[in-house]
Amino acid sequence: MRLEKVWLIVRSGSRAAQLQARRCAEDLRAHGIGVIVAASGLAHNPFPALLATEPAPPDLALVLGGDGTVLGAARHLAPHGVPILSFNVGGHLGFLTHERSLLRLADDGSAEPSLWQRLLADRFALERRMMLEARIERGDGVSATAAVRTRAPIAAADVDADGPHGALNDFYFRPCLDEVSPTCLLELEIDGEVVDQYRGDGLIIATPTGSTGYAMAAGGPILHPGIEAIVVNPICPMSLSSRAVVVPPRSRLTVWPLGESSRRVKLWKDGAHASLLDPGDRCVVQQGPHPALLLQLEQSPSYYRTLTHKLHWAGSLTNGEASSN
């Protein structure tokens, strides 16, 4: 691959990630590769400024952090076709990231080729991960921009709340009332047909990548990332008939908050706040037009090995190891 410019995205607040980023930046510059280092986190979003000020997107985004840092990079860089290479440095679960041991620099003294040599020699695979896109359609015909001026409860930060919003993991809808029981009533329409009304703690719409995140914690199925499909999973529904369903990737899903005007619903994207919806508004969720491009360094990657390791499935094996079958 061409490697002339790299954006080095570092998990904010992580000392380990900052130290590793300094080494990587020095090593890249020693190879004549341009580097921009930026911190990313819940309180730090470097991508709008980078995309607005840089003359062109980078050849590669190198992410040092955990899954949250990768998700933030994917939401902003997928539309620009920027490949993402991530390492679990200062992160937690690291489901989407490589182990830190694969981050070999030129000064490590290893007989193995450095990371940059591998990339320049095209010794990697490019994995395309399906993404979702959500747009808000206001029931009163007033955009979020105008609503900021007319409705005090909506913060100025929600000016662009109508979208489009991207998500690599999931969108989910949760009540935004703190002073009463946190339940809501959501109506789901799929391809123009009303499917169900969910009363409970909310609703998750997830990709196969996100099926091992919040959707799995809420009792949903695990989908292999090689499958293109959409998981619809209620959160603690007050009906035994409300179950998770898997729908085709080209489905058009529309979610309507129901109930009195005080029952506002908050939309989240990959765990980050996206928008607020009033009863009468609707959110349309579809497959995103651009997949996330994730670089894979392992020569024989195994999704099932990742599940076993990250989700501690090995603990259920007899004597902690697989049988001889």
Phi, psi and omega in degrees: 000155174287137184222072180259330180219132181232133169263122182260104185262121189243135177298122182292142178084359181257114178296318181298318180294322179295317180295318179293324179296323179296317178295317180296318181297317179297319181293318179296316181294328177294336176269007179077022181258130178289140184226137169236126181256132180216142177273144181224138179182187181300325181259002181226115177236097186277349193289317178303318180291319180296314182291333181277331187258333181280141182294335181204155176296161181282167174285335184204143169251116178261115186253125176245108183167211178248197183298323180299322178293322178294317181299317178298319179294319182295320182300323185268331188262339179303317180298341182258004177067029181273121177289146184241127174242121188235148178228141181280091178236109181081006179266188182249268185293315178066042182292327184263356190254161172277157173292149184298335183296339180278354180272077183266125179258169185295332184264015181282347179075015180273150176284344178286151177299148178290166180302317184292324177296320178297318181292317180295332179269008179060037178266068179197168173242152180250117183258130179260121180250129179299141176238163177249155177228138181232140175230143180258133174243117186281133181292334180268002180076005181259125180291164178298328180298314179289327181296329178300326182277340187247338183238110185302324183296342181271124184281159179298335180294346182264018182303322181261028188287347181283348176095192008286144176252140176251153177209132174272325180268295189192161162250144171215152185246125180226151176297147179248022176264128180262336188271354178230175180304129187281069175236161179212168177238118184237133176258132180250128175241131178240120180051044175084001182242127178291125185258318184194162169240121185258119172252121182168212184275352178145195185213137179247135171238115192233155171274171172302323176299318181281356181293342177263011180255235183300323181299318178294319180297332179270010176094013181278170181281158174263127179249136174296137182296346175285349178269137172259112180196171180234130178264130175245118189225118176287152178255113179046060181290150179269030178214132179290345181272350179275110185233162176292142176229155177243126185239161181298155185293337181272006181293148175250113183253131179238128180245127180243121169288135179245167177109190182289165188297338181282349184273066179282154183235140179258133176261131179244145175237117181052035179084000178252146181294135180245311187194172173241141179237135172264155171307130186107332172284163174218152179241125180257122182244130179218171173298135179289153182286343184233126175282157171281138181255110182249126178281136179243121182266332183294137182287328179229069182291146180227116177296324182289326174295322177297315178300314181300318184283310186285326182262006175060036176293336181299338180294340180267356180283149179299125181059021177074012180213161181290158178286175180276001180294000000 
